[in-house]
């Protein structure tokens, strides 16, 4: 394995780890609409805009999955080209 391939693997693993701790958040009201709130660390959900004490209550796992698929496709392509 060449040095550039090792760098690609390390960068990929770092970005996957970061994607798993800095996640997309949403706020779901029971039987009502769903609102995307933004990104924040997993241990500190973001506050809803316009509210001082209402926090996001849902991690958007589907958006996380698409991010991980995109990262894997991008870095898999880079790895294959080197």
BELMO-V876396 format. One record per residue. N is the residue number from 1. RES is the residue in three letters. SS is DSSP state (@ for helix, = for strand, . for the rest). D_CENTER is the distance of its C-alpha to the mean C-alpha in Angstrom with 1 decimal. Layout:
# BELMO-V876396
N:RES:SS:D_CENTER / N:RES:SS:D_CENTER
This chain:
# BELMO-V876396
1:UNK:.:28.8 / 2:UNK:.:28.9 / 3:UNK:@:27.4 / 4:UNK:@:25.1 / 5:UNK:@:23.7 / 6:UNK:@:23.1 / 7:UNK:@:21.3 / 8:UNK:@:19.0 / 9:UNK:@:18.2 / 10:UNK:@:17.7 / 11:UNK:@:15.4 / 12:UNK:@:13.4 / 13:UNK:@:13.2 / 14:UNK:@:12.3 / 15:UNK:@:9.3 / 16:UNK:@:8.2 / 17:UNK:@:9.1 / 18:UNK:@:7.5 / 19:UNK:@:3.9 / 20:UNK:@:5.7 / 21:UNK:@:7.4 / 22:UNK:=:5.7 / 23:UNK:=:4.1 / 24:UNK:=:5.8 / 25:UNK:=:9.4 / 26:UNK:=:12.5 / 27:UNK:=:16.2 / 28:UNK:=:18.4 / 29:UNK:.:22.1 / 30:UNK:.:24.2 / 31:UNK:.:25.9 / 32:UNK:.:24.7 / 33:UNK:.:22.0 / 34:UNK:=:18.2 / 35:UNK:=:16.7 / 36:UNK:=:13.2 / 37:UNK:=:13.2 / 38:UNK:=:10.4 / 39:UNK:=:7.7 / 40:UNK:=:9.1 / 41:UNK:=:9.5 / 42:UNK:.:9.8 / 43:UNK:.:13.6 / 44:UNK:.:14.2 / 45:UNK:.:13.2 / 46:UNK:.:14.2 / 47:UNK:=:17.7 / 48:UNK:.:18.5 / 49:UNK:.:20.2 / 50:UNK:.:23.9 / 51:UNK:.:23.9 / 52:UNK:.:24.4 / 53:UNK:.:23.8 / 54:UNK:.:21.6 / 55:UNK:=:18.0 / 56:UNK:.:15.1 / 57:UNK:.:15.7 / 58:UNK:=:13.1 / 59:UNK:=:9.4 / 60:UNK:.:8.6 / 61:UNK:@:8.4 / 62:UNK:@:9.6 / 63:UNK:@:7.0 / 64:UNK:@:4.5 / 65:UNK:@:7.9 / 66:UNK:@:8.6 / 67:UNK:@:6.0 / 68:UNK:@:7.5 / 69:UNK:@:10.8 / 70:UNK:@:10.8 / 71:UNK:@:10.3 / 72:UNK:@:12.9 / 73:UNK:@:15.2 / 74:UNK:@:15.2 / 75:UNK:@:15.9 / 76:UNK:@:18.1 / 77:UNK:@:20.1 / 78:UNK:@:20.5 / 79:UNK:@:21.6 / 80:UNK:@:24.0 / 81:UNK:@:25.5 / 82:UNK:.:26.4
